[in-house]
Protein backbone atom coordinates (compact mmCIF):
# COMPACT_ATOMS: atom_id res chain seq x y z
CA UNK A 1 0.00 0.00 0.00
CA UNK A 2 2.83 2.39 0.76
CA UNK A 3 4.20 1.88 -2.73
CA UNK A 4 1.10 3.18 -4.57
CA UNK A 5 0.79 6.15 -2.22
CA UNK A 6 4.34 7.28 -2.92
CA UNK A 7 3.76 6.98 -6.68
CA UNK A 8 0.64 9.16 -6.36
CA UNK A 9 2.44 11.86 -4.40
CA UNK A 10 5.34 11.86 -6.91
CA UNK A 11 2.83 12.23 -9.77
CA UNK A 12 1.10 15.16 -8.04
CA UNK A 13 4.42 16.89 -7.38
CA UNK A 14 5.53 16.39 -11.01
CA UNK A 15 2.23 17.63 -12.45
CA UNK A 16 2.09 21.35 -13.24
CA UNK A 17 -0.49 23.64 -14.75
CA UNK A 18 2.09 25.42 -16.92
CA UNK A 19 1.03 23.84 -20.25
CA UNK A 20 -2.66 24.39 -19.45
CA UNK A 21 -2.03 28.04 -18.60
CA UNK A 22 -0.06 28.59 -21.83
CA UNK A 23 -2.76 26.99 -23.99
CA UNK A 24 -5.53 28.88 -22.17
CA UNK A 25 -3.62 32.18 -22.63
CA UNK A 26 -3.23 31.56 -26.38
CA UNK A 27 -6.95 30.74 -26.70
CA UNK A 28 -7.92 33.92 -24.80
CA UNK A 29 -5.64 36.08 -26.99
CA UNK A 30 -7.04 34.58 -30.20
CA UNK A 31 -10.62 34.90 -28.98
CA UNK A 32 -10.01 38.55 -28.01
CA UNK A 33 -8.54 39.31 -31.45
CA UNK A 34 -11.50 37.65 -33.20
CA UNK A 35 -14.06 39.54 -31.05
CA UNK A 36 -12.24 42.83 -31.78
CA UNK A 37 -12.35 42.10 -35.53
CA UNK A 38 -16.01 41.00 -35.31
CA UNK A 39 -17.06 44.26 -33.66
CA UNK A 40 -14.77 46.76 -35.42
CA UNK A 41 -13.87 45.52 -38.93
CA UNK A 42 -15.12 47.85 -41.66
CA UNK A 43 -16.87 46.18 -44.57
CA UNK A 44 -17.82 48.40 -47.50
CA UNK A 45 -21.46 48.53 -48.57
CA UNK A 46 -22.04 49.12 -52.30
CA UNK A 47 -24.99 50.13 -54.46
CA UNK A 48 -24.83 48.43 -57.87
CA UNK A 49 -26.35 49.83 -61.06
CA UNK A 50 -29.17 47.89 -62.69
CA UNK A 51 -28.58 48.45 -66.38
CA UNK A 52 -25.94 46.71 -68.41
CA UNK A 53 -25.63 49.65 -70.77
CA UNK A 54 -23.59 52.59 -69.48
CA UNK A 55 -24.23 55.93 -71.17
CA UNK A 56 -21.06 57.95 -71.93
CA UNK A 57 -20.86 61.60 -72.91
CA UNK A 58 -18.78 62.52 -75.94
CA UNK A 59 -16.93 65.25 -74.02
CA UNK A 60 -13.49 64.22 -72.81
CA UNK A 61 -11.36 66.25 -70.40
CA UNK A 62 -7.58 65.77 -70.20
CA UNK A 63 -5.68 66.78 -67.07
CA UNK A 64 -1.90 66.76 -66.91
CA UNK A 65 0.06 66.62 -63.66
CA UNK A 66 3.69 67.66 -63.52
CA UNK A 67 5.43 65.83 -60.68
CA UNK A 68 8.90 66.88 -59.54
CA UNK A 69 11.60 64.75 -61.17
CA UNK A 70 9.14 62.65 -63.17
CA UNK A 71 7.44 62.68 -66.53
CA UNK A 72 4.11 64.47 -66.85
CA UNK A 73 1.14 62.18 -66.20
CA UNK A 74 -2.00 62.70 -68.28
CA UNK A 75 -5.34 61.57 -66.97
CA UNK A 76 -8.51 61.68 -69.03
CA UNK A 77 -12.00 62.06 -67.66
CA UNK A 78 -15.36 61.37 -69.16
CA UNK A 79 -18.90 61.75 -67.84
CA UNK A 80 -21.00 58.64 -67.39
CA UNK A 81 -24.69 58.13 -66.55
CA UNK A 82 -25.88 54.99 -64.74
CA UNK A 83 -29.27 53.95 -63.32
CA UNK A 84 -29.84 52.42 -59.90
CA UNK A 85 -32.90 50.55 -58.62
CA UNK A 86 -35.26 52.18 -56.19
CA UNK A 87 -34.54 55.43 -54.43
CA UNK A 88 -30.78 54.89 -54.11
CA UNK A 89 -30.29 58.64 -54.41
CA UNK A 90 -30.90 58.85 -50.65
CA UNK A 91 -27.71 56.85 -50.04
CA UNK A 92 -25.66 58.02 -53.02
CA UNK A 93 -24.12 61.45 -52.49
CA UNK A 94 -21.90 63.78 -54.50
CA UNK A 95 -18.19 63.00 -54.11
CA UNK A 96 -18.60 59.32 -53.20
CA UNK A 97 -16.08 56.86 -54.59
CA UNK A 98 -17.31 54.53 -57.34
CA UNK A 99 -15.95 51.73 -59.50
CA UNK A 100 -16.98 51.30 -63.12
CA UNK A 101 -16.66 47.78 -64.52
CA UNK A 102 -16.60 47.49 -68.32
CA UNK A 103 -17.26 44.13 -69.91
CA UNK A 104 -14.75 43.18 -72.59
CA UNK A 105 -16.60 40.88 -75.02
CA UNK A 106 -13.44 39.68 -76.77
CA UNK A 107 -11.51 38.62 -73.66
CA UNK A 108 -14.61 37.67 -71.61
CA UNK A 109 -13.55 39.68 -68.53
CA UNK A 110 -14.17 43.06 -66.94
CA UNK A 111 -11.91 46.08 -66.54
CA UNK A 112 -12.30 48.26 -63.46
CA UNK A 113 -11.89 52.06 -63.36
CA UNK A 114 -12.30 54.56 -60.56
CA UNK A 115 -14.98 57.21 -60.70
CA UNK A 116 -16.54 59.89 -58.52
CA UNK A 117 -20.24 60.72 -58.16
CA UNK A 118 -20.96 64.12 -59.68
CA UNK A 119 -24.75 64.34 -59.36
CA UNK A 120 -27.69 62.16 -58.39
CA UNK A 121 -31.43 62.58 -58.93
CA UNK A 122 -34.63 60.57 -58.61
CA UNK A 123 -36.63 59.80 -61.79
CA UNK A 124 -40.26 59.20 -60.70
CA UNK A 125 -41.33 57.95 -64.16
CA UNK A 126 -38.77 55.12 -64.26
CA UNK A 127 -38.74 54.77 -60.45
CA UNK A 128 -34.95 54.79 -60.57
CA UNK A 129 -32.07 56.92 -59.36
CA UNK A 130 -30.05 58.50 -62.18
CA UNK A 131 -26.41 59.05 -61.23
CA UNK A 132 -23.86 61.10 -63.17
CA UNK A 133 -20.24 60.12 -62.57
CA UNK A 134 -16.80 61.27 -63.68
CA UNK A 135 -14.62 58.34 -64.80
CA UNK A 136 -10.83 58.84 -64.67
CA UNK A 137 -8.55 56.78 -66.90
CA UNK A 138 -5.30 56.84 -68.84
CA UNK A 139 -5.39 55.48 -72.38
CA UNK A 140 -6.70 52.06 -71.38
CA UNK A 141 -10.45 52.64 -71.55
CA UNK A 142 -11.91 50.25 -74.14
CA UNK A 143 -13.61 51.48 -77.32
CA UNK A 144 -14.37 55.07 -76.41
CA UNK A 145 -16.04 55.72 -79.75
CA UNK A 146 -19.17 53.95 -78.51
CA UNK A 147 -21.76 56.02 -76.66
CA UNK A 148 -23.09 53.00 -74.77
CA UNK A 149 -20.88 50.34 -73.23
CA UNK A 150 -21.67 47.10 -71.44
CA UNK A 151 -20.87 47.13 -67.75
CA UNK A 152 -22.02 48.15 -64.31
CA UNK A 153 -21.17 50.64 -61.56
CA UNK A 154 -20.53 50.00 -57.86
CA UNK A 155 -20.77 53.02 -55.54
CA UNK A 156 -19.46 52.76 -52.01
CA UNK A 157 -22.30 54.13 -49.86
CA UNK A 158 -21.12 53.23 -46.38
CA UNK A 159 -19.65 50.71 -44.02
CA UNK A 160 -20.89 47.95 -41.75
CA UNK A 161 -19.31 45.44 -39.38
CA UNK A 162 -19.48 41.63 -39.26
CA UNK A 163 -21.49 41.99 -36.02
CA UNK A 164 -24.15 44.09 -37.82
CA UNK A 165 -24.34 41.53 -40.64
CA UNK A 166 -24.78 38.69 -38.13
CA UNK A 167 -27.50 40.61 -36.25
CA UNK A 168 -29.40 41.25 -39.48
CA UNK A 169 -29.02 37.59 -40.56
CA UNK A 170 -30.47 36.38 -37.27
CA UNK A 171 -33.33 38.87 -37.58
CA UNK A 172 -32.75 40.81 -34.36
CA UNK A 173 -32.47 44.16 -36.14
RANORWO-V560387 format. One record per residue. RES is the residue in one small letter. BURIAL is 1 if it has 24 or more other C-alpha atoms within 12 Angstrom, else 0. Layout:
res: [RES/RES]
burial: [BURIAL/BURIAL]
This chain:
res: [x/x/x/x/x/x/x/x/x/x/x/x/x/x/x/x/x/x/x/x/x/x/x/x/x/x/x/x/x/x/x/x/x/x/x/x/x/x/x/x/x/x/x/x/x/x/x/x/x/x/x/x/x/x/x/x/x/x/x/x/x/x/x/x/x/x/x/x/x/x/x/x/x/x/x/x/x/x/x/x/x/x/x/x/x/x/x/x/x/x/x/x/x/x/x/x/x/x/x/x/x/x/x/x/x/x/x/x/x/x/x/x/x/x/x/x/x/x/x/x/x/x/x/x/x/x/x/x/x/x/x/x/x/x/x/x/x/x/x/x/x/x/x/x/x/x/x/x/x/x/x/x/x/x/x/x/x/x/x/x/x/x/x/x/x/x/x/x/x/x/x/x/x]
burial: [0/0/0/0/0/0/0/0/0/0/0/0/0/0/0/0/0/0/0/0/0/0/0/0/0/0/0/0/0/0/0/0/0/0/0/0/0/0/0/0/0/0/0/0/0/0/1/1/1/1/0/0/1/1/1/1/0/0/0/0/0/0/0/0/0/0/0/0/0/0/0/0/0/0/0/1/1/1/1/1/1/1/1/1/1/0/0/1/1/0/1/1/1/0/0/1/1/1/1/1/1/1/1/0/0/0/0/0/0/0/0/0/1/1/1/1/1/1/0/1/1/0/0/0/0/0/0/0/1/1/1/1/1/1/1/1/1/0/0/0/1/1/0/1/0/0/0/1/1/1/1/1/1/1/1/1/1/0/0/0/0/0/0/0/0/0/0/0/0/0/0/0/0]
